[in-house]
Amino acid sequence: MYRCYLTLLVLLLVIPNLFLAGIITPAKLYKKDEKMKRDPLITQQLQSLLNKYSKDKPGFTFMAKYDDGVYYEGAAGLASLSPKKSMKVNDVFNLASVSKQFTAFAILLLEKDKKLSLDDSIYKFMPELGEYVKPVTISNLVHHTGGVSDYMQLADEKGMIYGEDILTSEESLKHLYELTKTEFLPGSKFDYSNTGYFLLAQIVEKTSGMSIKEFSRTRIFEPLGMKSTFIVDQYPITRDYVLSYDKEGKVHQVQWNHTGDGAVHSNVHDLMLWGENIATGKVGGKDLVKKFATPFSPITTDGKQVEKYEPYACGISESKIQNENALEHSGGWESYETNFIRIPGKKLTIAVLANNEEVDAINISHEIAKILLQ
C-alpha cells in the first residue's frame, strides 16, 4: 500500500514539470488540429474566384486537398436550369477525357495480373481488326502513338451527325473492322486518340471477362472508397448526375455510349481519393502507380524522335504548374468541361468539374493552384 501512495505522489510531482519543460505541451497536443485549419486568406481568395461566376447559369464545382487532410472546396452556378437547382460540391459529372486515366490504370492492373503486357500487339486480343494492327501495341494505345483512325471521324464519313445520330460501340467497331491501314507507323508519332482508349476498354473486357464498368467498380472505385464514381455504358440511367448545357442553355443529350475514352462519372470528393492513390498506391501498389505516372520515351525503338512528342504517361500528362511538376488531364465532351491535377511535390490534388462549355475548367484549376501555391 505504501508503494502505491509513493508512486502516485511521484506522478503528481513529475507530470506538471514535464509540461513546463516542453517535453509534453498542450501546443503539441493540438498541433495536428492547427495544421488542419484552412488559411483564411486562401479561403477569401477562392471565394472571390467563385463570385466571378453567375448564380443563374450552369457552373462548376472544385476541390483542392492536401494529403494531410487540409482541403478547400466550393461550387458556383446551377446544376439544373429547369427546375433551377444550385450546384453542390458533391454533385456528380461526366468526367469526359479525365476518364482515360482510369482505363489506363485498369490495363496496368491486368498487366500486374499477368493477363497481358503493354508490349503485346492488340491483334492478340482483337484479331477481327485485321492484320494491319499487328504492329500496334497496347502501349501505343495507352500513349496515343497507335495511329488507328478516329472513330468519330469514321462516323462522320458515314454521314452520321454528332449530337443528333445515335452511335453505338458496336457500330464504331464495325467501322474500325473495315480499315486496312493505320494513319502512320505505330510508335512514330504522338496523336491524341479517343479510338485508342475505346479499344483499350475492349481489351480490358476481353482479358478480364468483365465489363469495364464492373472491372473498374470492383478493382478501383470500391477499394478506394469512391462511392459516387461509376461508368455509364448505356443511357438513360437512374443515378443522379449533373446535366450539361450549351451556350444557348440547351441540355445536351448524350447520344454516344462509348467507354474507355470517356464515360466515367464522379465528383470532386472522389477524385481526391484518386489523387491520393497516386501517392500511396493503396490500389495497384507503388510500382504500378510509378509506371502510371511515367511518360513514355520521346525516342522510338529504332532511335528516332517521336513526332509531335508530348510527355504523356498513362491517361495523364506531365505538366508544370506554378513551377511545380504536375500530372494533369482535361476533358471536354457534350459541354462538360473538366480538369484534374496532381502535384506530387506538394501532395496536393485539384479537380474542377463544369457543366457549361463556356466555363474554362483548365483555367480555373490553374487559378486555384496559383492561390494555393503563391
ZARO-447000 format. One record per residue (C-alpha): chain; y, x negated, z negated; residue in one letter; residue number from 1. Coordinates in steps of 0.1 Angstrom, whole numbers, always signed. Example, Ala and Ser with C-alpha at 12.3 -4.5 7.8 and 13.67 -1.06 7.14 Angstrom:
2
+--------+-------+-------+-------+--------+-----+
: chaine :     v :     u :     w : residu : num :
+--------+-------+-------+-------+--------+-----+
:      A :   -45 :  -123 :   -78 :      a :   1 :
:      A :   -11 :  -137 :   -71 :      s :   2 :
+--------+-------+-------+-------+--------+-----+
// end
This chain:
374
+--------+-------+-------+-------+--------+-----+
: chaine :     v :     u :     w : residu : num :
+--------+-------+-------+-------+--------+-----+
:      A :    +0 :    +0 :    +0 :      m :   1 :
:      A :   +24 :   -29 :    -9 :      y :   2 :
:      A :   +18 :   -44 :   +26 :      r :   3 :
:      A :   +27 :   -12 :   +43 :      c :   4 :
:      A :   +60 :    -9 :   +24 :      y :   5 :
:      A :   +67 :   -46 :   +32 :      l :   6 :
:      A :   +61 :   -41 :   +70 :      t :   7 :
:      A :   +84 :   -11 :   +70 :      l :   8 :
:      A :  +111 :   -30 :   +53 :      l :   9 :
:      A :  +109 :   -58 :   +78 :      v :  10 :
:      A :  +111 :   -34 :  +107 :      l :  11 :
:      A :  +142 :   -17 :   +92 :      l :  12 :
:      A :  +159 :   -51 :   +89 :      l :  13 :
:      A :  +149 :   -66 :  +122 :      v :  14 :
:      A :  +154 :   -38 :  +147 :      i :  15 :
:      A :  +192 :   -34 :  +142 :      p :  16 :
:      A :  +196 :   -71 :  +147 :      n :  17 :
:      A :  +177 :   -70 :  +180 :      l :  18 :
:      A :  +203 :   -46 :  +193 :      f :  19 :
:      A :  +232 :   -67 :  +181 :      l :  20 :
:      A :  +216 :   -99 :  +196 :      a :  21 :
:      A :  +214 :   -82 :  +230 :      g :  22 :
:      A :  +176 :   -85 :  +232 :      i :  23 :
:      A :  +173 :   -48 :  +234 :      i :  24 :
:      A :  +206 :   -30 :  +241 :      t :  25 :
:      A :  +215 :    +7 :  +248 :      p :  26 :
:      A :  +231 :    -5 :  +281 :      a :  27 :
:      A :  +198 :   -19 :  +293 :      k :  28 :
:      A :  +180 :   +13 :  +284 :      l :  29 :
:      A :  +204 :   +32 :  +308 :      y :  30 :
:      A :  +206 :    +6 :  +335 :      k :  31 :
:      A :  +183 :   +25 :  +358 :      k :  32 :
:      A :  +202 :   +57 :  +354 :      d :  33 :
:      A :  +235 :   +39 :  +361 :      e :  34 :
:      A :  +221 :   +25 :  +393 :      k :  35 :
:      A :  +211 :   +59 :  +404 :      m :  36 :
:      A :  +246 :   +73 :  +403 :      k :  37 :
:      A :  +264 :   +79 :  +435 :      r :  38 :
:      A :  +296 :   +59 :  +443 :      d :  39 :
:      A :  +325 :   +85 :  +441 :      p :  40 :
:      A :  +344 :   +67 :  +469 :      l :  41 :
:      A :  +314 :   +68 :  +492 :      i :  42 :
:      A :  +309 :  +105 :  +484 :      t :  43 :
:      A :  +346 :  +112 :  +491 :      q :  44 :
:      A :  +344 :   +94 :  +525 :      q :  45 :
:      A :  +312 :  +112 :  +535 :      l :  46 :
:      A :  +328 :  +145 :  +526 :      q :  47 :
:      A :  +358 :  +136 :  +548 :      s :  48 :
:      A :  +334 :  +130 :  +576 :      l :  49 :
:      A :  +318 :  +164 :  +571 :      l :  50 :
:      A :  +352 :  +181 :  +570 :      n :  51 :
:      A :  +359 :  +170 :  +606 :      k :  52 :
:      A :  +333 :  +194 :  +619 :      y :  53 :
:      A :  +339 :  +232 :  +623 :      s :  54 :
:      A :  +322 :  +255 :  +599 :      k :  55 :
:      A :  +319 :  +281 :  +626 :      d :  56 :
:      A :  +299 :  +261 :  +652 :      k :  57 :
:      A :  +264 :  +246 :  +653 :      p :  58 :
:      A :  +264 :  +214 :  +633 :      g :  59 :
:      A :  +242 :  +188 :  +617 :      f :  60 :
:      A :  +226 :  +176 :  +585 :      t :  61 :
:      A :  +224 :  +140 :  +573 :      f :  62 :
:      A :  +208 :  +120 :  +546 :      m :  63 :
:      A :  +211 :   +83 :  +536 :      a :  64 :
:      A :  +187 :   +70 :  +510 :      k :  65 :
:      A :  +181 :   +36 :  +494 :      y :  66 :
:      A :  +145 :   +28 :  +484 :      d :  67 :
:      A :  +156 :   +26 :  +447 :      d :  68 :
:      A :  +165 :   +63 :  +448 :      g :  69 :
:      A :  +202 :   +64 :  +454 :      v :  70 :
:      A :  +210 :   +89 :  +481 :      y :  71 :
:      A :  +238 :  +108 :  +499 :      y :  72 :
:      A :  +233 :  +140 :  +519 :      e :  73 :
:      A :  +252 :  +167 :  +535 :      g :  74 :
:      A :  +254 :  +195 :  +561 :      a :  75 :
:      A :  +281 :  +208 :  +584 :      a :  76 :
:      A :  +284 :  +239 :  +606 :      g :  77 :
:      A :  +259 :  +266 :  +613 :      l :  78 :
:      A :  +222 :  +267 :  +616 :      a :  79 :
:      A :  +224 :  +300 :  +634 :      s :  80 :
:      A :  +253 :  +318 :  +652 :      l :  81 :
:      A :  +237 :  +352 :  +652 :      s :  82 :
:      A :  +234 :  +361 :  +624 :      p :  83 :
:      A :  +257 :  +334 :  +610 :      k :  84 :
:      A :  +238 :  +311 :  +588 :      k :  85 :
:      A :  +253 :  +280 :  +572 :      s :  86 :
:      A :  +234 :  +247 :  +577 :      m :  87 :
:      A :  +214 :  +234 :  +548 :      k :  88 :
:      A :  +203 :  +199 :  +542 :      v :  89 :
:      A :  +166 :  +208 :  +541 :      n :  90 :
:      A :  +167 :  +226 :  +575 :      d :  91 :
:      A :  +141 :  +217 :  +600 :      v :  92 :
:      A :  +150 :  +204 :  +635 :      f :  93 :
:      A :  +132 :  +194 :  +667 :      n :  94 :
:      A :  +134 :  +156 :  +665 :      l :  95 :
:      A :  +133 :  +151 :  +703 :      a :  96 :
:      A :  +126 :  +115 :  +711 :      s :  97 :
:      A :  +127 :  +104 :  +674 :      v :  98 :
:      A :   +92 :  +118 :  +676 :      s :  99 :
:      A :   +80 :   +88 :  +697 :      k : 100 :
:      A :   +76 :   +66 :  +667 :      q : 101 :
:      A :   +50 :   +89 :  +651 :      f : 102 :
:      A :   +30 :   +88 :  +684 :      t : 103 :
:      A :   +31 :   +51 :  +684 :      a : 104 :
:      A :   +21 :   +49 :  +648 :      f : 105 :
:      A :    -9 :   +72 :  +655 :      a : 106 :
:      A :   -20 :   +48 :  +682 :      i : 107 :
:      A :   -18 :   +19 :  +657 :      l : 108 :
:      A :   -38 :   +38 :  +631 :      l : 109 :
:      A :   -65 :   +44 :  +658 :      l : 110 :
:      A :   -64 :    +7 :  +666 :      e : 111 :
:      A :   -69 :    -1 :  +629 :      k : 112 :
:      A :   -99 :   +23 :  +630 :      d : 113 :
:      A :  -112 :    +2 :  +659 :      k : 114 :
:      A :  -112 :   +33 :  +682 :      k : 115 :
:      A :   -90 :   +15 :  +707 :      l : 116 :
:      A :   -70 :   -17 :  +714 :      s : 117 :
:      A :   -34 :   -19 :  +726 :      l : 118 :
:      A :   -48 :   -42 :  +753 :      d : 119 :
:      A :   -71 :   -15 :  +766 :      d : 120 :
:      A :   -65 :    -1 :  +801 :      s : 121 :
:      A :   -55 :   +35 :  +799 :      i : 122 :
:      A :   -81 :   +41 :  +827 :      y : 123 :
:      A :  -108 :   +36 :  +800 :      k : 124 :
:      A :   -96 :   +68 :  +783 :      f : 125 :
:      A :   -82 :   +87 :  +813 :      m : 126 :
:      A :  -101 :   +78 :  +845 :      p : 127 :
:      A :   -90 :  +111 :  +860 :      e : 128 :
:      A :   -56 :   +95 :  +865 :      l : 129 :
:      A :   -71 :   +73 :  +892 :      g : 130 :
:      A :   -79 :   +36 :  +897 :      e : 131 :
:      A :   -43 :   +27 :  +902 :      y : 132 :
:      A :   -37 :   +29 :  +864 :      v : 133 :
:      A :   -63 :    +2 :  +857 :      k : 134 :
:      A :   -36 :   -25 :  +852 :      p : 135 :
:      A :   -17 :    -2 :  +828 :      v : 136 :
:      A :   -25 :    -9 :  +792 :      t : 137 :
:      A :   -19 :   +12 :  +761 :      i : 138 :
:      A :    +6 :   -15 :  +751 :      s : 139 :
:      A :   +25 :    -9 :  +784 :      n : 140 :
:      A :   +29 :   +28 :  +775 :      l : 141 :
:      A :   +40 :   +21 :  +739 :      v : 142 :
:      A :   +66 :    -4 :  +751 :      h : 143 :
:      A :   +78 :   +15 :  +782 :      h : 144 :
:      A :   +65 :   -10 :  +807 :      t : 145 :
:      A :   +38 :   +10 :  +823 :      g : 146 :
:      A :   +55 :   +22 :  +855 :      g : 147 :
:      A :   +38 :   +56 :  +856 :      v : 148 :
:      A :   +61 :   +82 :  +872 :      s : 149 :
:      A :   +82 :  +105 :  +851 :      d : 150 :
:      A :   +65 :  +139 :  +846 :      y : 151 :
:      A :   +99 :  +156 :  +846 :      m : 152 :
:      A :  +108 :  +141 :  +879 :      q : 153 :
:      A :   +74 :  +152 :  +893 :      l : 154 :
:      A :   +81 :  +187 :  +881 :      a : 155 :
:      A :  +115 :  +187 :  +898 :      d : 156 :
:      A :   +99 :  +175 :  +931 :      e : 157 :
:      A :   +76 :  +205 :  +928 :      k : 158 :
:      A :  +106 :  +228 :  +927 :      g : 159 :
:      A :  +104 :  +236 :  +890 :      m : 160 :
:      A :  +138 :  +242 :  +873 :      i : 161 :
:      A :  +143 :  +226 :  +840 :      y : 162 :
:      A :  +153 :  +252 :  +814 :      g : 163 :
:      A :  +141 :  +281 :  +834 :      e : 164 :
:      A :  +105 :  +275 :  +845 :      d : 165 :
:      A :   +76 :  +271 :  +821 :      i : 166 :
:      A :   +59 :  +237 :  +824 :      l : 167 :
:      A :   +26 :  +232 :  +806 :      t : 168 :
:      A :    +9 :  +199 :  +797 :      s : 169 :
:      A :   -20 :  +209 :  +819 :      e : 170 :
:      A :    +4 :  +212 :  +849 :      e : 171 :
:      A :   +20 :  +179 :  +842 :      s : 172 :
:      A :   -14 :  +162 :  +841 :      l : 173 :
:      A :   -23 :  +177 :  +874 :      k : 174 :
:      A :    +9 :  +163 :  +889 :      h : 175 :
:      A :    +0 :  +129 :  +875 :      l : 176 :
:      A :   -35 :  +131 :  +888 :      y : 177 :
:      A :   -21 :  +133 :  +923 :      e : 178 :
:      A :    -3 :  +100 :  +921 :      l : 179 :
:      A :   -18 :   +68 :  +938 :      t : 180 :
:      A :    +5 :   +41 :  +925 :      k : 181 :
:      A :   +29 :   +30 :  +897 :      t : 182 :
:      A :   +66 :   +27 :  +902 :      e : 183 :
:      A :   +65 :   -10 :  +895 :      f : 184 :
:      A :   +40 :   -37 :  +885 :      l : 185 :
:      A :   +29 :   -28 :  +849 :      p : 186 :
:      A :   +44 :   -51 :  +823 :      g : 187 :
:      A :   +71 :   -64 :  +846 :      s : 188 :
:      A :   +99 :   -41 :  +837 :      k : 189 :
:      A :  +113 :   -20 :  +808 :      f : 190 :
:      A :  +118 :   +15 :  +820 :      d : 191 :
:      A :  +121 :   +42 :  +793 :      y : 192 :
:      A :   +93 :   +67 :  +799 :      s : 193 :
:      A :   +85 :  +101 :  +785 :      n : 194 :
:      A :   +54 :  +101 :  +806 :      t : 195 :
:      A :   +41 :   +71 :  +788 :      g : 196 :
:      A :   +43 :   +88 :  +754 :      y : 197 :
:      A :   +29 :  +120 :  +768 :      f : 198 :
:      A :    -1 :  +101 :  +779 :      l : 199 :
:      A :    -4 :   +83 :  +746 :      l : 200 :
:      A :    -7 :  +117 :  +729 :      a : 201 :
:      A :   -36 :  +125 :  +753 :      q : 202 :
:      A :   -53 :   +92 :  +743 :      i : 203 :
:      A :   -48 :  +100 :  +706 :      v : 204 :
:      A :   -66 :  +133 :  +711 :      e : 205 :
:      A :   -95 :  +118 :  +732 :      k : 206 :
:      A :  -102 :   +89 :  +708 :      t : 207 :
:      A :   -98 :  +109 :  +675 :      s : 208 :
:      A :  -114 :  +141 :  +685 :      g : 209 :
:      A :   -84 :  +159 :  +671 :      m : 210 :
:      A :   -52 :  +173 :  +685 :      s : 211 :
:      A :   -22 :  +150 :  +679 :      i : 212 :
:      A :    -8 :  +179 :  +658 :      k : 213 :
:      A :   -38 :  +177 :  +634 :      e : 214 :
:      A :   -42 :  +140 :  +635 :      f : 215 :
:      A :    -5 :  +134 :  +626 :      s : 216 :
:      A :    -7 :  +160 :  +599 :      r : 217 :
:      A :   -38 :  +146 :  +582 :      t : 218 :
:      A :   -32 :  +109 :  +587 :      r : 219 :
:      A :    +6 :  +106 :  +585 :      i : 220 :
:      A :   +26 :  +136 :  +573 :      f : 221 :
:      A :    +4 :  +148 :  +544 :      e : 222 :
:      A :    -3 :  +113 :  +529 :      p : 223 :
:      A :   +34 :  +106 :  +529 :      l : 224 :
:      A :   +43 :  +140 :  +513 :      g : 225 :
:      A :   +62 :  +150 :  +544 :      m : 226 :
:      A :   +57 :  +187 :  +537 :      k : 227 :
:      A :   +83 :  +200 :  +562 :      s : 228 :
:      A :   +71 :  +180 :  +591 :      t : 229 :
:      A :   +48 :  +193 :  +619 :      f : 230 :
:      A :   +42 :  +191 :  +656 :      i : 231 :
:      A :   +47 :  +221 :  +679 :      v : 232 :
:      A :   +23 :  +222 :  +708 :      d : 233 :
:      A :   +30 :  +258 :  +717 :      q : 234 :
:      A :   +60 :  +281 :  +713 :      y : 235 :
:      A :   +69 :  +305 :  +698 :      p : 236 :
:      A :   +60 :  +295 :  +662 :      i : 237 :
:      A :   +62 :  +314 :  +629 :      t : 238 :
:      A :   +76 :  +285 :  +609 :      r : 239 :
:      A :  +113 :  +285 :  +603 :      d : 240 :
:      A :  +134 :  +259 :  +621 :      y : 241 :
:      A :  +169 :  +255 :  +634 :      v : 242 :
:      A :  +176 :  +267 :  +669 :      l : 243 :
:      A :  +198 :  +246 :  +692 :      s : 244 :
:      A :  +229 :  +257 :  +712 :      y : 245 :
:      A :  +246 :  +245 :  +744 :      d : 246 :
:      A :  +284 :  +241 :  +749 :      k : 247 :
:      A :  +288 :  +279 :  +755 :      e : 248 :
:      A :  +270 :  +288 :  +723 :      g : 249 :
:      A :  +238 :  +299 :  +741 :      k : 250 :
:      A :  +205 :  +294 :  +724 :      v : 251 :
:      A :  +182 :  +270 :  +742 :      h : 252 :
:      A :  +147 :  +285 :  +746 :      q : 253 :
:      A :  +122 :  +256 :  +748 :      v : 254 :
:      A :  +100 :  +261 :  +779 :      q : 255 :
:      A :   +81 :  +229 :  +779 :      w : 256 :
:      A :   +54 :  +222 :  +753 :      n : 257 :
:      A :   +45 :  +185 :  +758 :      h : 258 :
:      A :   +36 :  +164 :  +728 :      t : 259 :
:      A :   +38 :  +127 :  +723 :      g : 260 :
:      A :   +73 :  +121 :  +738 :      d : 261 :
:      A :   +88 :  +148 :  +715 :      g : 262 :
:      A :   +78 :  +180 :  +696 :      a : 263 :
:      A :   +78 :  +166 :  +661 :      v : 264 :
:      A :   +98 :  +189 :  +638 :      h : 265 :
:      A :  +112 :  +177 :  +605 :      s : 266 :
:      A :  +141 :  +175 :  +582 :      n : 267 :
:      A :  +162 :  +146 :  +568 :      v : 268 :
:      A :  +144 :  +146 :  +534 :      h : 269 :
:      A :  +110 :  +139 :  +550 :      d : 270 :
:      A :  +125 :  +112 :  +573 :      l : 271 :
:      A :  +135 :   +93 :  +541 :      m : 272 :
:      A :   +98 :   +92 :  +531 :      l : 273 :
:      A :   +90 :   +79 :  +566 :      w : 274 :
:      A :  +117 :   +52 :  +563 :      g : 275 :
:      A :  +103 :   +40 :  +530 :      e : 276 :
:      A :   +68 :   +37 :  +545 :      n : 277 :
:      A :   +82 :   +12 :  +569 :      i : 278 :
:      A :   +88 :   -10 :  +539 :      a : 279 :
:      A :   +58 :    -1 :  +517 :      t : 280 :
:      A :   +30 :    +5 :  +542 :      g : 281 :
:      A :   +17 :   +33 :  +520 :      k : 282 :
:      A :    +2 :   +47 :  +551 :      v : 283 :
:      A :   -12 :   +22 :  +575 :      g : 284 :
:      A :    -7 :    -9 :  +554 :      g : 285 :
:      A :   +19 :   -37 :  +556 :      k : 286 :
:      A :    +3 :   -55 :  +585 :      d : 287 :
:      A :    +3 :   -23 :  +606 :      l : 288 :
:      A :   +40 :   -15 :  +598 :      v : 289 :
:      A :   +49 :   -50 :  +606 :      k : 290 :
:      A :   +33 :   -46 :  +640 :      k : 291 :
:      A :   +50 :   -12 :  +643 :      f : 292 :
:      A :   +85 :   -28 :  +638 :      a : 293 :
:      A :   +80 :   -59 :  +660 :      t : 294 :
:      A :   +94 :   -57 :  +696 :      p : 295 :
:      A :   +72 :   -67 :  +725 :      f : 296 :
:      A :   +78 :  -101 :  +742 :      s : 297 :
:      A :  +105 :  -105 :  +768 :      p : 298 :
:      A :   +81 :  -127 :  +787 :      i : 299 :
:      A :   +53 :  -113 :  +809 :      t : 300 :
:      A :   +18 :  -126 :  +808 :      t : 301 :
:      A :   +24 :  -147 :  +838 :      d : 302 :
:      A :   +55 :  -163 :  +823 :      g : 303 :
:      A :   +83 :  -143 :  +839 :      k : 304 :
:      A :  +112 :  -125 :  +823 :      q : 305 :
:      A :  +107 :   -87 :  +818 :      v : 306 :
:      A :  +132 :   -69 :  +839 :      e : 307 :
:      A :  +159 :   -49 :  +820 :      k : 308 :
:      A :  +142 :   -60 :  +788 :      y : 309 :
:      A :  +151 :   -42 :  +755 :      e : 310 :
:      A :  +138 :   -52 :  +721 :      p : 311 :
:      A :  +116 :   -21 :  +718 :      y : 312 :
:      A :   +89 :   -20 :  +692 :      a : 313 :
:      A :   +65 :    +9 :  +687 :      c : 314 :
:      A :   +86 :   +40 :  +694 :      g : 315 :
:      A :  +116 :   +24 :  +678 :      i : 316 :
:      A :  +141 :    -3 :  +688 :      s : 317 :
:      A :  +157 :   -33 :  +672 :      e : 318 :
:      A :  +195 :   -29 :  +668 :      s : 319 :
:      A :  +224 :   -44 :  +650 :      k : 320 :
:      A :  +245 :   -21 :  +627 :      i : 321 :
:      A :  +274 :   -35 :  +606 :      q : 322 :
:      A :  +259 :   -70 :  +612 :      n : 323 :
:      A :  +226 :   -59 :  +597 :      e : 324 :
:      A :  +193 :   -60 :  +615 :      n : 325 :
:      A :  +181 :   -24 :  +620 :      a : 326 :
:      A :  +154 :    -3 :  +635 :      l : 327 :
:      A :  +167 :   +27 :  +654 :      e : 328 :
:      A :  +158 :   +55 :  +677 :      h : 329 :
:      A :  +178 :   +85 :  +690 :      s : 330 :
:      A :  +167 :  +118 :  +706 :      g : 331 :
:      A :  +183 :  +144 :  +728 :      g : 332 :
:      A :  +164 :  +175 :  +740 :      w : 333 :
:      A :  +174 :  +211 :  +746 :      e : 334 :
:      A :  +208 :  +205 :  +728 :      s : 335 :
:      A :  +191 :  +189 :  +698 :      y : 336 :
:      A :  +208 :  +155 :  +691 :      e : 337 :
:      A :  +191 :  +132 :  +666 :      t : 338 :
:      A :  +192 :   +97 :  +653 :      n : 339 :
:      A :  +170 :   +77 :  +628 :      f : 340 :
:      A :  +180 :   +43 :  +614 :      i : 341 :
:      A :  +161 :   +20 :  +591 :      r : 342 :
:      A :  +180 :   -11 :  +577 :      i : 343 :
:      A :  +153 :   -33 :  +561 :      p : 344 :
:      A :  +176 :   -58 :  +546 :      g : 345 :
:      A :  +194 :   -31 :  +526 :      k : 346 :
:      A :  +163 :   -10 :  +520 :      k : 347 :
:      A :  +182 :   +19 :  +535 :      l : 348 :
:      A :  +172 :   +49 :  +557 :      t : 349 :
:      A :  +197 :   +71 :  +575 :      i : 350 :
:      A :  +190 :  +102 :  +595 :      a : 351 :
:      A :  +212 :  +127 :  +614 :      v : 352 :
:      A :  +199 :  +159 :  +629 :      l : 353 :
:      A :  +221 :  +182 :  +650 :      a : 354 :
:      A :  +216 :  +215 :  +669 :      n : 355 :
:      A :  +246 :  +211 :  +693 :      n : 356 :
:      A :  +248 :  +189 :  +723 :      e : 357 :
:      A :  +284 :  +182 :  +715 :      e : 358 :
:      A :  +276 :  +166 :  +682 :      v : 359 :
:      A :  +271 :  +129 :  +686 :      d : 360 :
:      A :  +243 :  +121 :  +661 :      a : 361 :
:      A :  +243 :   +84 :  +670 :      i : 362 :
:      A :  +280 :   +80 :  +663 :      n : 363 :
:      A :  +278 :  +100 :  +631 :      i : 364 :
:      A :  +248 :   +79 :  +618 :      s : 365 :
:      A :  +268 :   +47 :  +626 :      h : 366 :
:      A :  +298 :   +61 :  +608 :      e : 367 :
:      A :  +277 :   +68 :  +577 :      i : 368 :
:      A :  +262 :   +33 :  +579 :      a : 369 :
:      A :  +298 :   +18 :  +581 :      k : 370 :
:      A :  +308 :   +38 :  +550 :      i : 371 :
:      A :  +277 :   +27 :  +530 :      l : 372 :
:      A :  +278 :   -10 :  +541 :      l : 373 :
:      A :  +315 :   -16 :  +540 :      q : 374 :
+--------+-------+-------+-------+--------+-----+
// end
